[in-house]
C-alpha cells in the first residue's frame, strides 16, 4: 500500500518522517533525546514511546510506504530500539513520556502515575533532566544558575551551572518517583580527560549556602548507555531546591 503524504495529518507525518530521518542512537543523544526530537514541534502530544512504536510497526506490517509521489522505503525499526528492541524494553516505556523543557518556563506534568522525563535545554557539557511520577498532576519549573556556590571540598563543578527546581503543587513531597539526572555530551571539550562515571549530584543546603553530597539524598547510578548520572531521591528528600553536578578532583 502507498499513502501519499498529502493524505496524512501534518502532525503525524512530521513525527513519522522524523523517525525515519534519525540516525541510530548513540552517546549522549540516545533514546530519550531522539524521542524528544521527534515530539518537538510536531504537534504529537500525549503519545507515549510505546504508542508511537506500535503505530510504526502497524504501518510497516500493512506494507504502508510514505512518500511524495514515488514509491520508496520509509524508516525501519521502532524509536530508540531498532530491530533489536525487545518486548520488555517496550513495556518499560509504555507508561513514560519524554517532555521538552526550557529554563524558567513552567512544565505541566500529569498525574495518574505516568512517568515523565523532562529534558531541558543543553548547557556546558550536556543536558539537565528531571523525572517525575506521582498520583497527582503538578507544574515543574527549572532555572539555570550560572553563578552557583562553590563545589564541596575535594570536588569540581563538571557542569559550571546549577539547577533550581520548584514544584508548584507538591513542593516535591509525596512523589512516587523523583530523580535528578544529567546527560553528558561526550563530545564536549569540557569533558576531555574527565572520568564522568565518577560524577556526583549535590544539593545546596539553604542554611549553610553550601552544596552537600551525601548517600542520604538518594541512590546514585551512572548509566553508561546514556552517559547519564542519575540520583533517585529518597522519599524524605524533596526535589525542590538547587542541584549541582560534580566530579572528584583527581589526585
N, C-alpha and C positions, 0 to 999 in steps of 0.2 A: 504494500500500500504506500502511496506517495501523498503527502499532505503539503500543499503549498503553504508557505509561511504566512501568506495573507489571511489564511483561514484560522489561524491560531490567535488567541488573545495575546496582546502585546506583552503583558507581564510574564505570562507563561513562556512565550517564545524567547524572551531575553534570558530567563533563567535557564532554559534548556540549552541555548546557544552558549551561555557562559560555561556550563558543564562541559560541553564538547570542546571548548577552546582552552580549558585549563590544562596545564601540564600535570604530570604525576606529582603527588605530594612529596615534599622533602624538606628537611631543615625546619627553620622557624615558621615558614609559611606552609604548615601541614594542613591536616584535615579541617581544623577549626577555622583557620583563616581562609581556606578555599571556600568553605561553606559561607562564611561571612561575605566573601567577594561575590558569590552567586546571588545572595539575597540583597546585597546593597543596591538600591536604586531600581530594582526590577519590579517592585510592587508586590512581590510574593511575600506576604506577611502571615505569620501564624502557622507556617508549614514546618513540620519537624524534618530533621535529616532523613529519618526513616520513610516518611511520607514522600519526600522527593525521590528517594531511591526507588521506592515502589512504583511511582509514576514512570520513571525512566525505564525500569525493567519491563513494565507492561507494554509501553510503546515499542520497545525492542522486540518483545515476544510476538507482537502483532505485525511485525515487519514494517513498521512505520519509518519512513525516511523523511527528514526535514530538509527543505531546500528552497532555492529562489527561482525554480523553474526547470532545473535539470536534476535528473536522478543522481543522488550522491550519498555517500556514507555520512552518518552522524557520529556524535560522540559515543564511545563504547565504555561500558562499566559504570558502576554506581559512584556517587560522590564519596570521596575520601577512602574508597575501598578498592575500586577497580575489580577485575575479575576474581581476585583472590579474597574478596570480602566474605566473611562468614556470617551465618545466621546469628551467632552470639553477639558479634560486633553490631549488627543492625539492631538487635533487641536492646542493646545498651544505649543506643542513640535514639530509640523510639520516643522517649519522653524527654527530649533535650532540644533546646532552641539555642542558636547562636545569634546574638544581637550585636549590632554595631553601636558603640558609644562614643560620644565626644565629651571632652572635658568641660565641666561647668554646665552641662546640659542634662536635666533630669531624664532618666530612662525608666519607663513604666515596665514593671515585671509582673507576671501573672502569679496567681496562687495555684491551688489545686495540685500541689506537689510536683509541678512541672520544673525540671531543672533548666536553668537558663545561664548561659555563659555570655557575659558582656565583655566584648573585646574593644579596647579603647585605641585611640589614635597612637601610632608609633611614636616613641620618644628616642632617646640617645642610642640605646643598644638593643631595643626590642619593643615589646608592647605589654602594657598592663592589662590584666583581666580579672574580673570578679565573677564568681559563681554563686548563684542564688537558687535556693529551693525552699519553699515554705507552703503552708496551708493557705495563707492569705497573700493577696497582692500587695505591692509596695512600689516605692519610687526611689531609684538609686541615683545618686549624683556623685561623681568623682572629679576632684580638682587636682591639677598638677601644681606642685610647689617646686619651683626651680631654685629656691634658696633654702633648703631644709637645714635642720640642725645637724651637727657633726655626727659621724658614724660612731657606733660603740667602740670602745678601746680594742685595738687589735684587728679592726675591720676597715675596709674601704667601701665607699658607695660605688658599686659597679654600675649602677644606674644613678646618675647625678641628681635626678629629681625624686621627690617623694610624692605620695598619692593620698589625698584626703577623701575618705568615704563618708557619706551620710545616707541614712535610710529614713525617709520621711515618716513612715508609719511605725515600723517595728523598732527603730533605732538599733537594729541588728540583733535583738534579743528573740529567743524562741524559734529560731530558724531550724529547719531540718538539715540544711547544708549551707555552709558559708565558707568560701575558700578564696584566699588571696593568691593570685597567680602572676607570674611574669614570664613571658615567652621571649627568649633571647633570639637575636638575629646573628647567627654565627659568622655572617659576612661583615659585621660591623668592625671597623678599625679599632674601636674601643675595647674589643674583646680579645685582641691578638695577645697570645701568651697567657691568657687567663683560663683557669680551670673552673668553668661555670657550674660544674657538677657539685661544687662545694658551696654554692650560693645559699644564703640565709635570708629570711624575711623577718624584719623587726618592726615593732610598733612603738610609736612615740608615747612616752609617759608624760601626761599633761602636768603632773605635779613637779617633775624634775626637769622637763624640757629636753629629755634625752631619749634616744632610741634604745629599746630593750630587745635583746634576742634571747628567747627562753623556750624550753620544752613545754612550759605551761601554757604557751599561746596555742599550741595545737600540734598536729602531726605533719612533719615536713617531708616532702618527697621531691625527687628530681626525675622527670620523665625524659629519658634520652631521645625517644622518638620525636617529641615535640620541642626539644631544647627548652623545657619549661620547669621552673621551680614552682611548687605549689604548697601552700600551707592550709591544711584543713583545720579550721578553728575549733577549739574545744567549745562545748556547749556554754560554758561560763565566760567565754571571751566573745565580745561583740566586734563586728567588722567596723563599726563607726570609729573613726579616728584616722590617724596618719600613719602610713606604712612606707617602709623603705626596703630596698634590695641591696644586700651587702655581700662582700666576699672577704674571707680571712686574708690578712696581709701575709704574703709569702715571707718566710724566714730568710 
